Amino acid sequence: MTTHSYFNIVLKPTLLCCALISGCTSLPSQHKSAISASSLEPVIAAQFNTVETQRTFAAQNSTSLPLYFDGLGQKTHPLLNKAILTALADNHSIIEQRALFAQAEQRRIISDANLGFVLSLSTANAIATSTASNASTNSNSLSLKGSLEIDVWGKLDAQSRAAQYDLASAKANLRQSEQNLIANITGAWYQLIHQQKLHQLVIEQEQNTDNQQLAIEESYQKGLSDISDVYLARGNSDIAETSTINAADSLFAAARKLQLLLAQYPNGELRIAGELTQLSINYTLGIPANLLTNRADLTASWLAILAQDASVASTYAEQFPSFMLSGDLSLSSAKLSQLFSQNLAWSLLASISQSLVDNGKKAATYQLSRAVLIEREQEYLQALQQAFSQVEGLIDSEKSIAKQVQLNRQILEYAELSLAQIKAQYRNGIANYQQVLSLQHQLFENQKGQLSLQLQQIENRIELLLALGSPDHKIHYPEFK
């Protein structure tokens, strides 16, 4: 083979492929930051058993989300801010998501490494003996080997693009997990406040029924009340005590839920000093198309489609021959001291490999990847439709709950007036005690209903803001040249 033909057959394609490889760019390095977080302060009577300490947690892969849930009290509630920062530092699911992001980043590095030139250095020393001559010989060798796969069909480039899309998708999933955690912490925070207020309301109701029982029994002893009123008062006290026990159980369950989100021991003793926040409409709905860029879960789903599309291209290219350029530089000598004084031997090899019979494995792999692509496309379309439906439903619910709150305030006012009137009539002997108990129970249920509606408003707003997504921190797509 002449030098000119060797250049046309081996070196010329190699140089062209190297030029193509050098044009590929990797995903920009992720911004690394450290978030300072502190444990929650004691709120009521040493609810947190640990002293507040400042600590910095490794959040190199965190998206450093702002507390964008406006109108829910985070901006003006330092303890809620601390709870969110504590959860972002210690929550097990977030730590798991950061680990998944780190895995995707390392897979991207591994995939990009396949595009480059591989160089290895090896040395060997051997001693051989012969029984016939009873002599031994030494041999020492040093070799430098390099190889480069010529990406003629774009297989390695497609694998690199798939890994970079997977990395961007993992970042979007991490961001969505952080948003979900912020929403869960906020919801659990106000749920605990709601249960505390409900528990206090039930305790007050129990105290009122106990006082009424004492008053009626005293009135019965004076001959001013009937024995039936005594029985009713005692039964009402037992019911109130049962309600107090149930409310205490719900309170401890709400506290344990928040403690688990904070990665703390769930003893159920956590209490919060605060009120159910008053909501204000200080957010923008935007247009439906904004969901495509604002919601991290939809972004992650779309990036997964792009990654799978690149995988399809890679598996398609796997069906064609692969080209490998390899070189070898070696030194060998009987004595180690004379190793570098010997002549240098070198070789350059261009190889082509192609499987002739694989029983349809590569074709099936390609068809499998295409089927997975179709699956992910349909999953994305379904998620998109559900996102639109979710936002529309939550907007309708917000209007409906606001109307219910307004109506319940009026009902509560009327119930208070009715109870005051019937108590006056009972004291004057016009009404019976059964009427008093009925209106008292109705007032109690209306008070519980008002607390429940306030919590529903908060939870619906949290879900709505989470469904709308954050317009401030969008996921940047990988750029390829």
C-alpha positions in Angstrom: 0.0 0.0 0.0 1.4 3.4 -1.0 1.6 6.3 1.4 -0.9 8.3 -0.6 -3.5 5.5 -0.5 -2.9 4.9 3.2 -3.6 8.6 3.8 -6.9 8.5 1.8 -8.1 5.2 3.4 -7.2 5.7 7.1 -5.8 9.1 8.1 -8.1 11.3 6.1 -11.4 9.9 7.6 -9.7 10.0 11.0 -8.8 13.7 10.7 -12.3 14.5 9.6 -13.9 12.6 12.5 -11.6 14.3 15.0 -12.6 17.7 13.6 -16.3 16.7 14.2 -15.6 15.4 17.7 -13.8 18.6 18.7 -16.8 20.7 17.7 -19.1 19.0 20.2 -19.6 20.9 23.4 -20.5 19.6 26.8 -23.2 20.8 29.1 -22.2 23.9 31.0 -20.9 23.2 34.5 -23.4 23.5 37.2 -23.3 26.5 39.5 -22.2 25.3 42.9 -23.3 27.0 46.0 -23.7 26.3 49.7 -26.9 27.2 51.6 -26.7 28.2 55.2 -29.4 26.7 57.3 -30.2 26.5 61.0 -32.4 24.2 63.0 -35.7 25.5 64.1 -36.0 27.5 67.3 -38.1 26.3 70.3 -41.6 27.8 69.7 -43.7 26.8 72.7 -42.2 25.3 75.8 -39.1 23.6 74.4 -40.9 21.8 71.5 -37.5 21.3 69.8 -35.1 19.5 72.1 -32.0 20.6 70.2 -30.3 24.0 70.6 -30.3 26.1 67.5 -27.0 25.7 65.7 -25.8 27.2 62.4 -24.7 24.7 59.9 -23.9 24.7 56.2 -25.1 21.7 54.2 -23.6 20.5 50.9 -26.1 21.7 48.3 -23.8 21.8 45.3 -26.5 20.3 43.2 -29.4 22.4 44.7 -31.2 24.9 42.5 -31.4 27.4 45.3 -35.1 28.0 45.0 -36.6 31.2 46.4 -39.6 30.9 48.5 -41.9 32.0 45.7 -45.2 30.9 47.4 -46.3 34.5 47.9 -49.4 35.2 49.9 -48.8 32.2 52.3 -46.7 33.8 55.0 -43.2 32.7 54.2 -41.8 36.1 53.6 -43.0 37.4 56.9 -42.7 34.2 59.0 -39.1 33.6 60.0 -39.9 30.2 61.7 -41.5 28.9 58.5 -38.5 30.0 56.6 -36.3 28.1 59.0 -38.5 25.1 58.7 -38.2 25.1 54.9 -34.4 25.6 54.9 -34.1 22.8 57.5 -36.1 20.5 55.3 -34.1 21.4 52.2 -31.0 20.5 54.2 -32.1 17.3 55.9 -35.1 15.8 54.1 -34.2 12.3 53.0 -36.1 12.5 49.6 -34.2 15.7 48.7 -30.9 14.2 49.6 -31.9 11.2 47.4 -32.7 13.5 44.5 -29.4 15.3 44.8 -27.7 11.9 44.6 -29.6 11.0 41.5 -28.6 14.4 40.0 -24.9 13.6 40.9 -25.3 10.2 39.2 -26.6 11.8 36.0 -23.7 14.2 36.0 -21.1 11.4 36.3 -22.9 9.5 33.5 -22.6 12.5 31.3 -18.9 12.7 32.0 -18.5 9.0 31.2 -20.4 9.4 28.0 -18.3 12.4 26.9 -15.2 10.5 27.7 -16.1 8.0 25.0 -15.7 10.7 22.4 -12.1 11.4 23.2 -8.7 9.7 22.7 -7.9 6.9 25.1 -4.3 6.6 26.2 -2.8 3.9 28.4 0.7 3.1 29.7 1.7 -0.4 30.7 5.0 -2.1 31.8 5.9 -5.7 32.3 8.8 -7.8 33.6 9.1 -11.5 32.9 11.5 -14.2 33.9 11.6 -17.5 32.0 13.6 -20.6 32.9 14.5 -23.7 30.9 15.0 -27.1 32.5 17.3 -28.3 29.6 19.8 -25.5 29.9 19.1 -24.6 33.6 19.2 -21.0 32.6 16.8 -18.1 33.0 16.1 -15.1 30.8 14.7 -11.7 31.7 12.6 -9.5 29.5 11.4 -6.0 30.3 8.9 -4.0 28.2 7.2 -0.6 28.3 4.4 0.2 26.0 2.1 3.2 25.3 -1.2 2.4 23.6 -3.8 4.8 22.3 -7.1 4.3 20.6 -9.9 6.4 19.1 -13.2 5.3 17.9 -14.1 7.1 14.7 -17.7 8.2 15.1 -18.7 8.0 11.5 -22.4 7.3 12.1 -22.8 9.7 15.1 -23.4 7.0 17.6 -21.1 8.4 20.3 -22.4 11.9 19.7 -26.0 10.7 20.1 -25.0 8.9 23.4 -23.4 12.1 24.6 -26.5 14.2 23.8 -28.7 11.7 25.5 -26.6 11.8 28.7 -26.7 15.7 28.7 -30.5 15.7 28.3 -30.7 13.1 31.1 -28.6 15.5 33.3 -30.8 18.4 32.5 -33.9 16.3 33.2 -32.4 15.2 36.6 -31.8 18.9 37.4 -35.5 19.6 36.6 -36.6 16.7 38.7 -34.5 18.0 41.6 -36.0 21.4 41.2 -39.5 19.9 41.2 -38.7 17.9 44.3 -37.6 21.0 46.1 -40.8 22.8 45.1 -42.9 19.9 46.3 -41.0 19.9 49.6 -41.6 23.6 50.0 -45.3 23.1 49.3 -45.5 20.1 51.7 -43.7 21.9 54.5 -46.0 25.0 54.1 -49.1 22.8 54.0 -48.0 20.7 57.1 -47.1 23.9 58.9 -50.6 25.4 58.6 -52.2 22.0 59.1 -50.5 21.9 62.5 -51.6 25.4 63.3 -55.2 24.4 62.3 -55.1 21.3 64.6 -53.7 23.4 67.5 -56.6 25.9 67.1 -59.1 23.1 66.7 -57.7 21.4 69.8 -58.0 24.6 71.8 -61.6 25.1 70.6 -62.5 21.6 71.7 -61.0 22.1 75.1 -63.0 25.3 75.5 -66.1 23.4 74.5 -65.4 20.7 77.0 -64.9 23.3 79.7 -68.2 25.0 78.8 -70.1 21.7 79.0 -68.5 20.9 82.4 -69.5 24.3 83.7 -73.0 23.8 82.4 -73.2 20.4 84.0 -72.2 21.8 87.3 -74.8 24.6 87.0 -77.6 22.3 86.0 -76.9 19.8 88.8 -76.9 22.6 91.3 -80.1 23.9 89.8 -81.6 20.4 90.0 -80.6 20.1 93.7 -82.5 23.4 94.3 -85.6 21.9 92.4 -85.3 24.4 89.6 -84.3 21.9 86.8 -85.6 18.5 85.6 -83.6 15.3 86.0 -83.6 14.9 82.2 -81.6 18.1 81.9 -79.0 16.6 84.3 -78.7 13.4 82.1 -78.4 15.5 79.0 -75.7 17.7 80.5 -73.7 14.6 81.7 -74.0 13.0 78.3 -72.9 16.2 76.6 -69.8 16.3 78.9 -68.8 12.8 77.9 -69.2 13.6 74.2 -67.1 16.7 74.7 -64.4 14.7 76.4 -64.3 12.2 73.6 -64.0 15.0 71.1 -61.0 16.4 73.1 -59.3 13.0 72.9 -59.8 12.7 69.2 -58.6 16.3 68.6 -55.4 15.5 70.6 -54.8 12.5 68.5 -55.1 14.6 65.3 -52.8 17.2 66.8 -50.1 14.7 67.5 -50.5 13.2 64.0 -50.1 16.6 62.4 -47.0 17.3 64.4 -45.5 14.0 63.5 -46.1 14.7 59.8 -44.2 18.0 59.9 -41.4 16.4 62.0 -40.9 13.7 59.4 -40.7 16.3 56.6 -38.0 18.1 58.7 -36.2 14.7 59.2 -36.7 14.9 62.9 -37.8 12.3 65.4 -41.6 12.1 65.2 -42.5 12.3 68.8 -45.6 14.5 68.0 -44.6 17.2 70.5 -43.9 20.0 68.0 -46.1 23.1 68.5 -46.1 26.4 66.5 -47.0 29.8 67.7 -48.9 31.4 64.8 -52.1 32.1 63.0 -53.7 30.7 59.8 -52.4 33.2 57.2 -54.7 35.6 55.4 -54.5 35.0 51.7 -54.1 37.8 49.2 -54.3 37.5 45.4 -50.8 38.7 44.6 -49.8 36.2 42.0 -50.3 36.1 38.2 -51.9 33.2 36.4 -50.3 34.1 33.1 -51.3 32.1 30.0 -51.7 28.3 29.7 -48.6 28.1 27.6 -46.5 29.3 30.5 -46.9 25.9 32.1 -44.5 24.5 29.5 -41.6 26.6 30.8 -42.6 27.3 34.4 -43.3 23.7 35.6 -40.2 21.7 36.3 -42.0 18.4 36.0 -43.2 19.1 32.5 -39.7 20.3 31.6 -38.2 17.1 33.0 -40.7 15.0 31.0 -39.8 16.9 27.7 -36.1 16.5 28.3 -36.7 12.8 28.8 -38.2 12.7 25.4 -35.2 14.4 23.9 -32.8 12.0 25.7 -34.7 9.0 24.4 -34.7 10.5 20.9 -30.9 10.7 21.0 -30.9 7.1 22.3 -32.9 6.0 19.3 -30.3 7.6 17.0 -27.5 5.8 19.0 -29.1 2.4 18.7 -29.8 2.9 15.0 -26.1 3.7 14.5 -25.1 0.6 16.4 -26.3 -1.5 13.4 -23.5 -0.2 11.2 -19.8 -1.0 11.3 -17.6 0.6 13.9 -14.2 2.2 13.0 -11.3 2.2 15.4 -7.9 3.8 15.1 -5.2 2.5 17.5 -1.5 3.1 17.9 1.2 1.4 19.9 4.7 2.6 21.0 6.8 0.0 22.8 10.3 -0.6 24.2 11.7 -3.9 25.2 15.0 -5.1 26.6 16.6 -8.0 28.5 17.9 -5.6 31.1 15.9 -2.9 32.7 18.9 -0.5 32.7 19.1 -0.8 28.9 15.3 -0.4 28.3 15.4 3.2 27.1 18.6 2.7 25.0 16.8 0.3 22.7 15.1 1.2 19.4 11.5 2.4 19.6 8.9 0.2 17.9 5.6 1.6 16.8 2.5 0.5 15.0 -0.7 2.2 13.7 -3.8 0.1 13.1 -7.1 1.0 11.6 -9.8 -1.6 12.2 -13.4 -2.1 11.1 -15.8 -4.4 13.1 -19.3 -5.5 12.3 -21.3 -8.4 13.7 -22.6 -10.6 10.9 -25.0 -12.7 12.9 -26.5 -11.4 16.2 -29.9 -13.1 15.9 -31.7 -9.8 15.5 -30.4 -8.3 18.8 -29.3 -4.9 17.4 -32.5 -4.5 15.3 -34.6 -5.4 18.4 -32.7 -2.9 20.5 -33.4 -0.2 18.0 -37.1 -1.0 17.8 -37.3 -1.2 21.6 -35.8 2.3 21.9 -38.4 3.6 19.4 -41.2 2.1 21.4 -39.9 3.7 24.6 -39.8 7.1 22.8 -43.5 6.7 21.8 -44.3 5.8 25.4 -42.6 8.9 26.8 -44.2 11.2 24.2 -47.6 10.0 25.3 -46.8 10.3 29.0 -45.7 13.9 28.3 -49.0 14.7 26.5 -51.0 13.2 29.2 -49.1 15.1 31.9 -49.6 18.3 29.9 -53.4 17.8 29.7 -53.6 16.9 33.4 -51.6 20.1 34.3 -54.1 22.3 32.4 -57.0 20.5 34.0 -55.4 20.8 37.4 -54.9 24.5 37.2 -58.4 25.1 35.9 -59.9 23.0 38.7 -57.9 24.8 41.4 -58.9 28.2 40.1 -62.6 27.2 40.3 -62.0 25.7 43.8 -60.4 29.0 45.0 -63.5 31.0 44.0 -65.8 28.4 45.5 -64.0 28.2 48.9 -63.8 32.0 49.1 -67.6 32.1 48.7 -68.1 29.4 51.3 -65.9 31.3 53.8 -68.0 34.4 53.3 -71.3 32.5 53.8 -70.0 30.6 56.8 -69.0 33.9 58.5 -72.7 35.0 58.3 -73.9 31.6 59.5 -71.5 31.8 62.4 -72.8 35.2 63.4 -76.4 34.1 63.2 -75.6 31.0 65.3 -74.0 33.2 68.0 -77.0 35.5 68.2 -79.4 32.5 68.3 -77.5 30.8 71.1 -77.4 34.0 73.2 -81.2 34.4 72.6 -82.0 30.8 73.5 -79.9 30.9 76.7 -81.8 33.9 77.8 -85.1 32.1 77.1 -83.9 29.0 79.0 -83.0 31.1 82.1 -86.5 32.6 82.0 -88.1 29.1 81.7 -89.3 29.7 78.1 -87.0 27.2 76.3 -85.7 23.8 77.4 -82.1 22.6 77.8 -82.4 20.4 74.6 -82.7 23.6 72.5 -79.7 25.1 74.2 -77.6 22.0 73.5 -78.8 21.9 69.9 -77.8 25.5 69.2 -74.6 25.1 71.1 -73.6 22.1 69.0 -74.5 24.0 65.9 -72.3 26.9 66.9 -69.4 24.5 67.6 -69.7 22.9 64.2 -69.8 26.3 62.5 -66.6 27.3 64.3 -64.9 24.1 63.2 -66.2 24.6 59.7 -64.7 28.1 59.6 -61.3 26.7 60.6 -61.6 23.9 58.1 -62.5 26.4 55.3 -59.5 28.6 56.2 -57.2 25.6 55.9 -58.8 24.5 52.6 -58.1 28.0 51.2 -54.5 27.7 52.2 -54.1 24.2 50.9 -55.8 25.1 47.6 -53.6 28.1 47.2 -50.5 26.0 47.8 -51.6 23.5 45.2 -52.4 26.2 42.7 -49.1 28.0 43.0 -47.3 24.6 42.7 -49.4 23.8 39.6 -48.5 27.1 38.0 -44.8 26.6 38.5 -42.1 29.2 39.1 -41.3 31.6 36.3 -38.1 32.8 38.0 -36.0 29.7 37.6 -36.3 28.0 34.3 -34.2 24.9 33.3 -31.8 25.8 30.5 -31.6 23.2 27.7 -28.2 21.9 26.6 -26.8 23.7 23.6 -25.0 21.6 20.9 -22.9 22.9 18.0 
